């Protein structure tokens, strides 16, 4: 057996395990509001007085400006399209009502009502706030994957797969370090 075949076999076995866990978890996902209501009414999960940017307000910074703004890990994920280790994000266990925003530019991307436990080790969502992302095709693992980036700052967030729960069947698999969580109960900055 060649090293390549051994690697591909190990990769397939790992993906199979993740797929089985994910399928079992998705089957038990809690019923949700209509998709239309989730996407139209996401602002109801914003904390009182919190101001958020619009996707039409682009953020364009130099590489050095991004390095100053972000932690080294955030820079690697958002600006160099890296991937954090599975299970490393505290946002995996975040259950409070609120908004998940881009760590690079604060654009709201997801709500807590869009989140589900995928069993993959990364924060996962079955839909997004409309207009939050642009998509590209990524061939880094040989097979094509749909990669998504923040529409406002271009930051890399993760990949979207067609193995999520109803009502979309999608799994937006996000790097936790690329997100910041704003709890509904948070106080607005003055």
Buried (B, 14 or more C-beta within 10 A) or exposed (E): EEEEEEEEEEEEEEEEEBBEBBEEBBEEBEEBEEBEEBBEEBEEBBBEEBEBBEBEEEBEBEEEEBBEBBEEBBBBBBBEBBBBEBEBBEBBEBEEEBBBBBBBBBBBBBBBBBBBBBBBBBBBBBBBBEEBBEEEEBEEEEEEBBBBBBBBBBBBBBBBBEBBBEBBEBBBBBBBBBBBBBBBEBEEEE
